[in-house]
Amino acid sequence: MGKPVSLALRRQRSHVRIVSGAPKLSGSSESRFCSVPVPSDFPKNPIRHSPVTAGRKTHRELVVLRHVFEVARREWAIPIRENPFKRIRLPQDARPRERRLLGEDETKLYAAIGKRSSWYLRPLLVLLVETGMRRGELLSIRWRDVDFANGTALILMTKNGHPRRIPLTPNALQTLESLPQRDERVFPVNPNAIRLAWERLRARAGLTDLRLHDLRHEAVSRFFELGLTVPEVAMISGHREPRMLCRYTHLQPEQVSLKLRRLSEP
């Protein structure tokens, strides 16, 4: 088995393949193509008026494309006079989501899982909240990656390409032990099937504003509320920068108030 490749790196490689695989212009055609100046009225931010393309994902895509053109100019000796993406103002990051499971949300969610629901739906949701894994990470877990004796799980396919071993809560271990081991993977399910099952479930539960990825935010916030330190939570979530970890942390003032009361008690 080869070294795991991060999802971000796969996306960047696809951009490089598109650029490097384009038909090469020859002779004067290439010269004419590369000598065309960028128009003076070229919009500095052509995606500014499109709410669909705004946000952090667009920011990353533009950064990758800008870098590809710079590599082509400086290292591949392609005679491009100017990087067209340098004239584009990068969109600001969208405000981080702060959606958590509040009040009866969790009860409604599990109550909406009926007898006709997919077998994997309940244990998958439980493990997302208990481990803080991303959907793709959880779907990639194999039974050989789960160490029941030591209460850990090895995640090889991660977003940033850095495998990590995470501790499992008692509830997570109990949930895993209840699942049948009929396949190499713990959840031999297609990601699109998960998406469709989730859409139906949240509609039945009346939680249409809740996203599946919000459960990762919920997990990270709960870890901090349990008293885990920043390095401990980062080890579980896989965040390598404290700034990004903070984007996933949404502490409830009521919980902090209870903690302060306990600390002030004699």
Secondary structure, DSSP 8 states (H G I E B T S, - for coil): ------HHHHHHHHHHHHHHTS----HHHHHHHHT----TT--S-TTTT-TTT-SHHHHHHHHHHHHHHHHHHHTS----SS-GGGGS--------------TTHHHHHHHT--TTS-TTHHHHHHHHHHH---HHHHHH-BGGGEETTTTEEEE-S-SSS--EEEE--HHHHHHHHTS---SSBSS---HHHHHHHHHHHHHHHT-TT--TTHHHHHHHHHHHHTT--HHHHHHHH---SHHHHHHT----HHHHHHHHHHHH--
